[in-house]
């Protein structure tokens, strides 16, 4: 059995308390590895290693930091296949998705911030007539904490770690205990790439133990967290009185607004993907589909037909489009919501059942599920399910679509399908979301800010926004020549 270990001060170590957790392959429903159940003592050890490494790393030149991060990016690219296989095994996602999205994006995260830090400029302000000059320093915070989720394990782990390291911080990081394998492999890559000891420390364990120890540590200066809204609220309550910087990317219940004048075939193909990519386990999936009444019945027919054609299967099969959900407990949660939807009066249009995959009968597979709802306030339209489940509902006009889209406590992303530029611009402005896609979905430029509004989070990541988060601004004011004009 594989033994996944912590990566502290450049060395692989077991848990200080000697206790371990099981890691399950969701495609098979079988334990395949054991994982440290780290505690407060392990986090303290990691913190001390990070604190000791900080003075040297923060003073390392930008070209040298950039070189090391670029080397990590290169090695992730070189190990595309084994990393993708590990991600698929750990998460249950189709191998094809890990090969095309997860691992390439992890490499891109390191490469982007390796270059971005060399372009991250400070500001200067000359006060004309007073012989005074102000300039702004952007200094690393110190030791920071990064806590990442299970849905896009290495993709989102590196999304946090790369800008933190690029900005000159040292890191104590905790990946999800459900999907720890690729973060474990990343530690090996960092050693091979020459990242100095202690600069990155990866500690495995439960959120309410190892994660809590990171959040409550008095000397860890910032917390970057991606995960559920309930956990984010707890982190905010805990960290805010400690005056830590917080970046919280939380849940989503994203609307997909489909107008009659859209490019119908493009919309239909993309909507199938935006509904069920990664088994619907992407915070940006369009889980609430609102369709203009004049095309609603046609869309319903065509969409259900497309969804029923999706192939649910073993992650490594080349024909698989929908793999296993991440865990047995998560499958049970999704099934409970499907049952609830019908109790609330929803009509099950397709899906809703478990799938038995030959040779993988104990895996956690579900059919992609489409539910027609009549009430936008029903729980399945208001609460995040985070699985292969979407709801359908018609709208009458733009005002009705906007009201339905915004009538939820989340505000992460929204998608709009229309050829009318006026409609697109009005909705882009008025939708309560941090990201709005027009006639596309999951089209990301790493330079742009990313994050949500309302219960979907606090702060922005991506591009220079991430580098601003992981640095402290300091203004320096100099007056010269006695402040007199010669």
Rosetta blueprint (number, residue, H / E / L):
1 X L
2 X E
3 X E
4 X E
5 X L
6 X E
7 X E
8 X E
9 X L
10 X L
11 X E
12 X E
13 X E
14 X L
15 X L
16 X L
17 X L
18 X L
19 X L
20 X E
21 X E
22 X E
23 X E
24 X E
25 X E
26 X L
27 X L
28 X L
29 X L
30 X E
31 X E
32 X E
33 X E
34 X E
35 X E
36 X E
37 X L
38 X L
39 X L
40 X H
41 X H
42 X H
43 X H
44 X H
45 X H
46 X H
47 X H
48 X H
49 X H
50 X H
51 X H
52 X H
53 X H
54 X H
55 X H
56 X H
57 X H
58 X H
59 X L
60 X L
61 X L
62 X H
63 X H
64 X H
65 X H
66 X H
67 X H
68 X H
69 X H
70 X H
71 X H
72 X H
73 X H
74 X H
75 X H
76 X H
77 X H
78 X H
79 X L
80 X H
81 X H
82 X H
83 X H
84 X H
85 X H
86 X H
87 X H
88 X H
89 X H
90 X H
91 X H
92 X L
93 X L
94 X L
95 X H
96 X H
97 X H
98 X H
99 X H
100 X H
101 X H
102 X H
103 X H
104 X H
105 X H
106 X H
107 X H
108 X H
109 X H
110 X H
111 X H
112 X H
113 X H
114 X H
115 X H
116 X H
117 X H
118 X H
119 X H
120 X L
121 X L
122 X L
123 X L
124 X E
125 X E
126 X E
127 X E
128 X L
129 X L
130 X L
131 X L
132 X E
133 X E
134 X E
135 X E
136 X E
137 X E
138 X E
139 X E
140 X E
141 X L
142 X L
143 X E
144 X E
145 X E
146 X E
147 X E
148 X L
149 X L
150 X L
151 X L
152 X L
153 X H
154 X H
155 X H
156 X H
157 X H
158 X H
159 X H
160 X H
161 X H
162 X H
163 X H
164 X H
165 X H
166 X H
167 X L
168 X L
169 X L
170 X E
171 X E
172 X E
173 X E
174 X E
175 X L
176 X L
177 X L
178 X L
179 X L
180 X L
181 X H
182 X H
183 X H
184 X H
185 X H
186 X H
187 X H
188 X H
189 X H
190 X H
191 X H
192 X H
193 X H
194 X L
195 X L
196 X L
197 X L
198 X L
199 X L
200 X E
201 X E
202 X E
203 X L
204 X L
205 X L
206 X L
207 X H
208 X H
209 X H
210 X H
211 X H
212 X H
213 X H
214 X H
215 X H
216 X H
217 X L
218 X L
219 X L
220 X L
221 X L
222 X E
223 X E
224 X E
225 X E
226 X E
227 X L
228 X L
229 X H
230 X H
231 X H
232 X H
233 X H
234 X H
235 X H
236 X H
237 X H
238 X H
239 X H
240 X H
241 X L
242 X L
243 X L
244 X L
245 X E
246 X E
247 X E
248 X E
249 X E
250 X L
251 X L
252 X L
253 X L
254 X L
255 X E
256 X E
257 X E
258 X E
259 X L
260 X L
261 X L
262 X L
263 X L
264 X H
265 X H
266 X H
267 X H
268 X H
269 X H
270 X H
271 X H
272 X H
273 X H
274 X H
275 X H
276 X H
277 X H
278 X H
279 X H
280 X H
281 X L
282 X L
283 X L
284 X L
285 X L
286 X L
287 X L
288 X E
289 X E
290 X E
291 X E
292 X E
293 X H
294 X H
295 X H
296 X H
297 X H
298 X H
299 X H
300 X H
301 X H
302 X H
303 X H
304 X H
305 X H
306 X H
307 X H
308 X H
309 X L
310 X L
311 X L
312 X E
313 X L
314 X L
315 X L
316 X L
317 X L
318 X L
319 X L
320 X L
321 X L
322 X E
323 X L
324 X L
325 X L
326 X L
327 X L
328 X H
329 X H
330 X H
331 X H
332 X H
333 X H
334 X H
335 X H
336 X H
337 X H
338 X H
339 X H
340 X H
341 X H
342 X H
343 X H
344 X L
345 X L
346 X L
347 X E
348 X E
349 X E
350 X E
351 X L
352 X L
353 X L
354 X E
355 X L
356 X L
357 X L
358 X L
359 X L
360 X L
361 X L
362 X L
363 X L
364 X L
365 X L
366 X E
367 X L
368 X L
369 X E
370 X E
371 X E
372 X E
373 X L
374 X L
375 X L
376 X L
377 X L
378 X L
379 X H
380 X H
381 X H
382 X H
383 X L
384 X L
385 X L
386 X L
387 X L
388 X L
389 X E
390 X E
391 X E
392 X E
393 X E
394 X E
395 X E
396 X L
397 X L
398 X H
399 X H
400 X H
401 X H
402 X H
403 X H
404 X H
405 X H
406 X H
407 X L
408 X L
409 X L
410 X E
411 X E
412 X L
413 X E
414 X E
415 X E
416 X E
417 X E
418 X L
419 X L
420 X L
421 X H
422 X H
423 X H
424 X H
425 X H
426 X H
427 X H
428 X H
429 X H
430 X H
431 X L
432 X L
433 X L
434 X L
435 X E
436 X E
437 X E
438 X E
439 X L
440 X L
441 X L
442 X L
443 X L
444 X L
445 X L
446 X L
447 X L
448 X L
449 X L
450 X E
451 X L
452 X L
453 X E
454 X E
455 X L
456 X L
457 X E
458 X E
459 X L
460 X L
461 X E
462 X L
463 X H
464 X H
465 X H
466 X H
467 X H
468 X H
469 X H
470 X L
471 X E
472 X E
473 X E
474 X E
475 X E
476 X E
477 X E
478 X E
479 X E
480 X L
481 X H
482 X H
483 X H
484 X L
485 X L
486 X L
